[in-house]
Amino acid sequence: MGRFLLGAVAVVVGLFVVGAIATWLFHLLFSSIFYLIVGALVVGGAIWLYARAKRTIGSGRNQRRIEAAAATWRQRNR
């Protein structure tokens, strides 16, 4: 009976240790994936905002106004 009890306790302790290690690994894996997704969203959003701002500034009337202001500044500061 003592040998059976010792074996049962060893199995329970072993399952606890394996469960703790598995939980730690899953947490590490999923938190890493979560941080990668958040980082990709932040970088993608920054690129999208930069492209949108560049397109807004560099097109049409605003671009002509910027070029005219730069030409005027160059003429005044010769």
SENU-236436 format. One record per atom (N, C-alpha, C): residue number from 1; x negated, y negated, z. Coordinates in steps of 0.05 Angstrom, whole numbers, plus 5000, padded with zeros to 4 digits. Each point is the difference from the previous one (the first is absolute). Example, Ala and Ser with C-alpha at 12.3 -4.5 7.8 and 13.67 -1.06 7.14 Angstrom:
<selum resi="1" x="4736" y="5114" z="5156"/>
<selum resi="1" x="5018" y="4976" z="5000"/>
<selum resi="1" x="4982" y="4976" z="5000"/>
<selum resi="2" x="5007" y="4979" z="4986"/>
<selum resi="2" x="4984" y="4976" z="5001"/>
<selum resi="2" x="5015" y="4978" z="5014"/>
END
This chain:
<selum resi="1" x="4983" y="5024" z="5000"/>
<selum resi="1" x="5017" y="4976" z="5000"/>
<selum resi="1" x="4983" y="4975" z="5000"/>
<selum resi="2" x="4978" y="5000" z="5014"/>
<selum resi="2" x="4982" y="4977" z="5002"/>
<selum resi="2" x="4987" y="4993" z="4973"/>
<selum resi="3" x="4995" y="5022" z="4985"/>
<selum resi="3" x="4988" y="4996" z="4974"/>
<selum resi="3" x="5020" y="4987" z="4981"/>
<selum resi="4" x="5025" y="5009" z="5001"/>
<selum resi="4" x="5021" y="4989" z="4984"/>
<selum resi="4" x="5004" y="4970" z="5006"/>
<selum resi="5" x="5001" y="4993" z="5026"/>
<selum resi="5" x="5003" y="4973" z="5008"/>
<selum resi="5" x="4977" y="4982" z="4991"/>
<selum resi="6" x="4976" y="5010" z="5001"/>
<selum resi="6" x="4977" y="4985" z="4991"/>
<selum resi="6" x="5001" y="4996" z="4970"/>
<selum resi="7" x="5009" y="5020" z="4985"/>
<selum resi="7" x="5003" y="4998" z="4971"/>
<selum resi="7" x="5022" y="4980" z="4992"/>
<selum resi="8" x="5022" y="5000" z="5015"/>
<selum resi="8" x="5022" y="4982" z="4994"/>
<selum resi="8" x="4992" y="4971" z="5006"/>
<selum resi="9" x="4985" y="4996" z="5022"/>
<selum resi="9" x="4991" y="4973" z="5006"/>
<selum resi="9" x="4980" y="4990" z="4979"/>
<selum resi="10" x="4983" y="5018" z="4991"/>
<selum resi="10" x="4980" y="4993" z="4979"/>
<selum resi="10" x="5015" y="4992" z="4974"/>
<selum resi="11" x="5021" y="5015" z="4993"/>
<selum resi="11" x="5015" y="4994" z="4976"/>
<selum resi="11" x="5013" y="4972" z="5002"/>
<selum resi="12" x="5012" y="4995" z="5023"/>
<selum resi="12" x="5014" y="4974" z="5004"/>
<selum resi="12" x="4980" y="4977" z="4999"/>
<selum resi="13" x="4977" y="5003" z="5013"/>
<selum resi="13" x="4979" y="4980" z="5000"/>
<selum resi="13" x="4990" y="4996" z="4972"/>
<selum resi="14" x="4995" y="5022" z="4986"/>
<selum resi="14" x="4991" y="4998" z="4972"/>
<selum resi="14" x="5020" y="4986" z="4982"/>
<selum resi="15" x="5025" y="5006" z="5003"/>
<selum resi="15" x="5021" y="4986" z="4984"/>
<selum resi="15" x="5001" y="4970" z="5007"/>
<selum resi="16" x="4996" y="4994" z="5025"/>
<selum resi="16" x="5000" y="4972" z="5008"/>
<selum resi="16" x="4976" y="4985" z="4987"/>
<selum resi="17" x="4977" y="5012" z="5001"/>
<selum resi="17" x="4976" y="4987" z="4989"/>
<selum resi="17" x="5003" y="4997" z="4969"/>
<selum resi="18" x="5009" y="5021" z="4987"/>
<selum resi="18" x="5004" y="4999" z="4971"/>
<selum resi="18" x="5021" y="4979" z="4993"/>
<selum resi="19" x="5022" y="4999" z="5015"/>
<selum resi="19" x="5020" y="4979" z="4996"/>
<selum resi="19" x="4990" y="4972" z="5004"/>
<selum resi="20" x="4984" y="4996" z="5020"/>
<selum resi="20" x="4989" y="4974" z="5006"/>
<selum resi="20" x="4981" y="4991" z="4977"/>
<selum resi="21" x="4983" y="5019" z="4991"/>
<selum resi="21" x="4982" y="4993" z="4978"/>
<selum resi="21" x="5016" y="4995" z="4974"/>
<selum resi="22" x="5020" y="5016" z="4994"/>
<selum resi="22" x="5016" y="4996" z="4976"/>
<selum resi="22" x="5015" y="4973" z="5001"/>
<selum resi="23" x="5011" y="4993" z="5024"/>
<selum resi="23" x="5014" y="4974" z="5003"/>
<selum resi="23" x="4980" y="4977" z="4995"/>
<selum resi="24" x="4976" y="5002" z="5011"/>
<selum resi="24" x="4980" y="4979" z="4996"/>
<selum resi="24" x="4993" y="4998" z="4971"/>
<selum resi="25" x="4996" y="5022" z="4986"/>
<selum resi="25" x="4993" y="4999" z="4971"/>
<selum resi="25" x="5022" y="4989" z="4983"/>
<selum resi="26" x="5025" y="5008" z="5006"/>
<selum resi="26" x="5022" y="4989" z="4984"/>
<selum resi="26" x="5003" y="4970" z="5005"/>
<selum resi="27" x="4997" y="4991" z="5025"/>
<selum resi="27" x="5001" y="4972" z="5006"/>
<selum resi="27" x="4978" y="4984" z="4985"/>
<selum resi="28" x="4976" y="5011" z="5000"/>
<selum resi="28" x="4978" y="4988" z="4986"/>
<selum resi="28" x="5005" y="4998" z="4970"/>
<selum resi="29" x="5010" y="5022" z="4989"/>
<selum resi="29" x="5005" y="5001" z="4971"/>
<selum resi="29" x="5022" y="4980" z="4993"/>
<selum resi="30" x="5023" y="5001" z="5014"/>
<selum resi="30" x="5022" y="4983" z="4992"/>
<selum resi="30" x="4995" y="4970" z="5006"/>
<selum resi="31" x="4985" y="4994" z="5021"/>
<selum resi="31" x="4994" y="4972" z="5006"/>
<selum resi="31" x="4980" y="4990" z="4978"/>
<selum resi="32" x="4982" y="5017" z="4991"/>
<selum resi="32" x="4982" y="4991" z="4979"/>
<selum resi="32" x="5015" y="4995" z="4974"/>
<selum resi="33" x="5019" y="5018" z="4993"/>
<selum resi="33" x="5016" y="4996" z="4976"/>
<selum resi="33" x="5017" y="4974" z="5003"/>
<selum resi="34" x="5011" y="4996" z="5024"/>
<selum resi="34" x="5016" y="4976" z="5005"/>
<selum resi="34" x="4983" y="4974" z="4996"/>
<selum resi="35" x="4975" y="5000" z="5010"/>
<selum resi="35" x="4983" y="4977" z="4997"/>
<selum resi="35" x="4992" y="4996" z="4971"/>
<selum resi="36" x="4996" y="5022" z="4985"/>
<selum resi="36" x="4993" y="4998" z="4972"/>
<selum resi="36" x="5023" y="4988" z="4984"/>
<selum resi="37" x="5025" y="5008" z="5007"/>
<selum resi="37" x="5023" y="4990" z="4986"/>
<selum resi="37" x="5004" y="4970" z="5006"/>
<selum resi="38" x="4997" y="4993" z="5025"/>
<selum resi="38" x="5003" y="4971" z="5008"/>
<selum resi="38" x="4978" y="4984" z="4986"/>
<selum resi="39" x="4976" y="5009" z="5000"/>
<selum resi="39" x="4978" y="4986" z="4987"/>
<selum resi="39" x="5005" y="4997" z="4970"/>
<selum resi="40" x="5010" y="5021" z="4987"/>
<selum resi="40" x="5006" y="4998" z="4972"/>
<selum resi="40" x="5022" y="4980" z="4994"/>
<selum resi="41" x="5020" y="4999" z="5017"/>
<selum resi="41" x="5022" y="4981" z="4997"/>
<selum resi="41" x="4990" y="4971" z="5003"/>
<selum resi="42" x="4983" y="4996" z="5020"/>
<selum resi="42" x="4989" y="4973" z="5005"/>
<selum resi="42" x="4983" y="4991" z="4976"/>
<selum resi="43" x="4982" y="5017" z="4991"/>
<selum resi="43" x="4983" y="4993" z="4977"/>
<selum resi="43" x="5016" y="4996" z="4975"/>
<selum resi="44" x="5019" y="5018" z="4995"/>
<selum resi="44" x="5017" y="4997" z="4977"/>
<selum resi="44" x="5017" y="4975" z="5000"/>
<selum resi="45" x="5010" y="4993" z="5024"/>
<selum resi="45" x="5016" y="4976" z="5003"/>
<selum resi="45" x="4982" y="4975" z="4995"/>
<selum resi="46" x="4976" y="5001" z="5010"/>
<selum resi="46" x="4982" y="4977" z="4996"/>
<selum resi="46" x="4993" y="4997" z="4971"/>
<selum resi="47" x="4995" y="5022" z="4986"/>
<selum resi="47" x="4994" y="4998" z="4971"/>
<selum resi="47" x="5024" y="4990" z="4985"/>
<selum resi="48" x="5024" y="5009" z="5007"/>
<selum resi="48" x="5024" y="4990" z="4987"/>
<selum resi="48" x="5004" y="4970" z="5004"/>
<selum resi="49" x="4996" y="4991" z="5025"/>
<selum resi="49" x="5004" y="4972" z="5006"/>
<selum resi="49" x="4979" y="4983" z="4985"/>
<selum resi="50" x="4975" y="5010" z="4999"/>
<selum resi="50" x="4979" y="4985" z="4986"/>
<selum resi="50" x="5007" y="4998" z="4970"/>
<selum resi="51" x="5009" y="5022" z="4988"/>
<selum resi="51" x="5007" y="4999" z="4972"/>
<selum resi="51" x="5023" y="4982" z="4995"/>
<selum resi="52" x="5020" y="5000" z="5017"/>
<selum resi="52" x="5023" y="4983" z="4997"/>
<selum resi="52" x="4992" y="4970" z="5003"/>
<selum resi="53" x="4984" y="4994" z="5019"/>
<selum resi="53" x="4991" y="4972" z="5004"/>
<selum resi="53" x="4983" y="4991" z="4976"/>
<selum resi="54" x="4983" y="5018" z="4990"/>
<selum resi="54" x="4983" y="4993" z="4978"/>
<selum resi="54" x="5017" y="4995" z="4975"/>
<selum resi="55" x="5020" y="5017" z="4996"/>
<selum resi="55" x="5017" y="4997" z="4977"/>
<selum resi="55" x="5016" y="4974" z="5002"/>
<selum resi="56" x="5009" y="4993" z="5024"/>
<selum resi="56" x="5015" y="4976" z="5004"/>
<selum resi="56" x="4983" y="4975" z="4995"/>
<selum resi="57" x="4976" y="5000" z="5010"/>
<selum resi="57" x="4982" y="4977" z="4997"/>
<selum resi="57" x="4990" y="4998" z="4971"/>
<selum resi="58" x="4994" y="5022" z="4989"/>
<selum resi="58" x="4986" y="5000" z="4974"/>
<selum resi="58" x="5018" y="4999" z="4976"/>
<selum resi="59" x="5026" y="4995" z="5003"/>
<selum resi="59" x="5017" y="5001" z="4977"/>
<selum resi="59" x="5016" y="4974" z="4997"/>
<selum resi="60" x="5003" y="4992" z="4975"/>
<selum resi="60" x="5019" y="4978" z="4994"/>
<selum resi="60" x="4991" y="4973" z="5010"/>
<selum resi="61" x="5019" y="4985" z="5009"/>
<selum resi="61" x="4997" y="4972" z="5008"/>
<selum resi="61" x="4979" y="4996" z="5021"/>
<selum resi="62" x="5000" y="5018" z="5020"/>
<selum resi="62" x="4980" y="4997" z="5022"/>
<selum resi="62" x="4971" y="5001" z="4990"/>
<selum resi="63" x="4995" y="5019" z="4982"/>
<selum resi="63" x="4973" y="5003" z="4989"/>
<selum resi="63" x="4992" y="4975" z="4985"/>
<selum resi="64" x="5018" y="4989" z="4984"/>
<selum resi="64" x="4994" y="4975" z="4985"/>
<selum resi="64" x="4995" y="4977" z="5020"/>
<selum resi="65" x="5015" y="4998" z="5021"/>
<selum resi="65" x="4996" y="4979" z="5020"/>
<selum resi="65" x="4973" y="5003" z="5013"/>
<selum resi="66" x="4992" y="5025" z="5007"/>
<selum resi="66" x="4974" y="5004" z="5013"/>
<selum resi="66" x="4977" y="4993" z="4981"/>
<selum resi="67" x="5003" y="5008" z="4975"/>
<selum resi="67" x="4979" y="4993" z="4980"/>
<selum resi="67" x="4998" y="4970" z="4995"/>
<selum resi="68" x="5023" y="4986" z="4999"/>
<selum resi="68" x="5000" y="4971" z="4996"/>
<selum resi="68" x="4987" y="4986" z="5025"/>
<selum resi="69" x="5006" y="5010" z="5023"/>
<selum resi="69" x="4989" y="4988" z="5025"/>
<selum resi="69" x="4969" y="5004" z="5000"/>
<selum resi="70" x="4992" y="5024" z="4992"/>
<selum resi="70" x="4971" y="5005" z="4999"/>
<selum resi="70" x="4986" y="4983" z="4980"/>
<selum resi="71" x="5013" y="4996" z="4976"/>
<selum resi="71" x="4988" y="4983" z="4980"/>
<selum resi="71" x="4998" y="4971" z="5009"/>
<selum resi="72" x="5020" y="4991" z="5013"/>
<selum resi="72" x="5000" y="4973" z="5011"/>
<selum resi="72" x="4978" y="4997" z="5021"/>
<selum resi="73" x="4997" y="5019" z="5017"/>
<selum resi="73" x="4980" y="4999" z="5021"/>
<selum resi="73" x="4972" y="5000" z="4987"/>
<selum resi="74" x="4996" y="5016" z="4980"/>
<selum resi="74" x="4974" y="5000" z="4986"/>
<selum resi="74" x="4994" y="4974" z="4987"/>
<selum resi="75" x="5020" y="4986" z="4988"/>
<selum resi="75" x="4996" y="4975" z="4987"/>
<selum resi="75" x="4993" y="4978" z="5021"/>
<selum resi="76" x="5013" y="5001" z="5022"/>
<selum resi="76" x="4995" y="4979" z="5021"/>
<selum resi="76" x="4973" y="5004" z="5013"/>
<selum resi="77" x="4991" y="5024" z="5003"/>
<selum resi="77" x="4976" y="5006" z="5015"/>
<selum resi="77" x="4976" y="5007" z="4982"/>
<selum resi="78" x="4996" y="4985" z="4979"/>
<selum resi="78" x="4977" y="5004" z="4982"/>
<selum resi="78" x="4975" y="4989" z="5012"/>
END
